[in-house]
């Protein structure tokens, strides 16, 4: 899974000085559950990992920071990702794209639809909007790590909140979206640009994800 053709307006993330306490969650990281980083291998055709976080952009093209979910149903819940972004200067790995972003993402069980006839196209969904997307260069001149909170409700009732591998809106493919969200294998952050969401980002600095929850 690498190129996701969907053009969005680059959005700044919600950056805060501290991370708020999380509400009781149905699923997410806790004792015995780890958040793992995945990097594109040098050939660009396969993911390497999992590797324990935090993640360094100097280690290669960072593609994912993910929490295993083991087929849990997160329909109607809100994914929340908290962490800190170090002073960073990164760029995405695809020369035709612009910007470097991390966005809320999940990978579930796919079906098919008229817009996404191949099953895998409807398994993976990416969130949009300022609450769900982090500009990785937003702290390029900062004095130190800055906390962030990214959130998005797993809900297809409004257009523009989620799109799949084929760039199709969840609002127009609600059954497909709900099927994927009812059997989630992984969720967390996906790294890329403004048009290709999982091509990976590399450079200097790093990112630490402290919690990934659905509640």
N, C-alpha and C positions, 0 to 999 in steps of 0.2 A: 504494500500500500504506500504510494508515494505522492502522486500528483492529484490534486483536488481542484477541479476547474470551477471556481466560483469567485466572482469579483465582489469585494466588499469595500466600504469606506473604512480606511484605517481608523481604529478607535483606540483612545487612551484607556488604560486600566484604572481601576479604583485603587489608589495608593494611599496607605495609611501609615501612621507612625507606629501603630501597634496592632496586633491581631486580636479581634474580639473573641470571647469564649463561644465555642460552638454549641448549638442546641443538641439534645440527645438525638443520635443518628440511627437510622436503620442499618446503615452499612458504612464502612470506611476503615481507615487504618486504626489499629489499636494494638494491644499486646499480641505479639506473634504475627502481626501483619505488617509488611514493609512496603514502602513506596520505592519503586525501581525506576532507573533511567535506562533508556534504550537509544543507541546511536546508530546512524547509518554506517555500514561498513564501507571501506574505501571504494569498492566497486559500485556503491550506490544502489545495489539491487536487493540487499537483505539487511535486516536489523540485527545488531549485536546486542547482547544483554541477556537477562537483566543485570544491571549493576546497582549497587546500593547508592542512594543519594548522600549528600548533595551532588549536583551535577555541575561540571565545569565546561564552559563553551570552548575552551582550548583543547578539550579531549577529543573533539571531532564534531560532526554534525549531529547535534542533539535533536532527536525526533519526538520522543515521548517521555513523560514522567507519569507512571501509571500505578494504580492500585488494583489488584485482582479482586473480582467480585463474585466469581463462581456461580454465575447464572442467576443472580438476584434480580428481582423486579423493582425498578426505580421509577415506574410511571407515576407522574404527578408529584414526585419529590423534587427537591432542589439540591443540585450538586453545588458544593462549596469547596473551594480549594484555597488554602492559606499557605503563606510562606514568606520568604524574603528574597529580594533581588539585590545582588551585589552590584557595585559600580561596574557596568558592562558596556562594551562596544562590540556589537555582533552584526552579522549579515546573514541572510538566508542563502541556501546552497544553490538556488535556481537563478541563473543570470537574468531571466526574463521577468522576474518578480521584483516587488519593491517592499521595503520594510522588513522587520523581524518581530514576530509576535508569538506569544503563547496563548492558546485559547482552550476553554473547557471542551471536553471531548468524551465520548464513550463508544464502546464497541460491543455490539450485542448480537443476537441471532437474526439473520436476515431472511427476508422473503423476496418477493418480486412485485413489481408494479409496471404499469404502462410506461412510466417515465424512467424507471430503473429496472429493466427486465432481468438483468443478471443479479443473482441473489446477493453477492458480496457488496454490491453497490448500495444496498439498503441496510447493511450491518453497522456501518460506522457513521456517526453523526457529530457535527461540529457546531458549536454555539457562536452567536454573533452579538454584538452590542458592547457598550462600554463597560458593563458589569462583568463580562465574560472573557474579555480580551486584554492581554497585557502587552504593552509596547516594551520590548526588551531593551531598547535604547533610552528609555525614559529616565534612567538613573546614570547616564553616561558621565555626568559631571558632578554627581552627588558626593557627599562626604563619606558615605558608608552604606551598609545594607538598608533597604527600605522595605517595610512590610507591605504585603498586598493581600486582598481578599477578592476572589473571583467567584461569581455565582451565576447560575442559570437554572430556572425551573424546567424539568423534563416534561414539557407540555407542547403539543402541536396545535393548540387552538388559536394561536396568533401567528400571522405570517412574519417571516424574517428572523425568527429566533434560532432556527436550526436548519442545516442543510446536510445532505448525504454526500457520498463519494462522487456521485454524478452531478453534484451541484444543485440537486432538486430540493425544494423547500418542504419541510415537514408538514406544513399546513396543507399542501396539495397531495401529500402521501401519508395521511394520518395513520392508517392501518399498518403500513410498513414501519413507521416510526414507533408505534406502540408495541409492535411485535419485537423489534430490536431492544426497546427499553425494558421489556418484560423478562429478558434473559441476558443480562449484561455480564460480559466476561471481564472487561477492564474499563476503568474511567480515570480521568485525570486531566493532564495538560498535553496538548499537541503543539509542536513547534514548526514554524514555517514563515511564510510571508503573507501578504494581503490577498493573494489569489491561490496559492498552493500551500495548504495548511499543514502538511506533514513532510515537506522536503528537508526539514532540519535547519538549524541555525548554529553558527560557529563564530568564535572570536575570542574576546577576553572577558573575564569575570565569570560569574556563576549564578546559580539559582538553587535555593533550598525550598522544598515543599514539605511543610510540617504536618499537614492533614488534608485528606481527601474524603469527604463524607457526602452521603445522600440522606436528607432528612425532610 
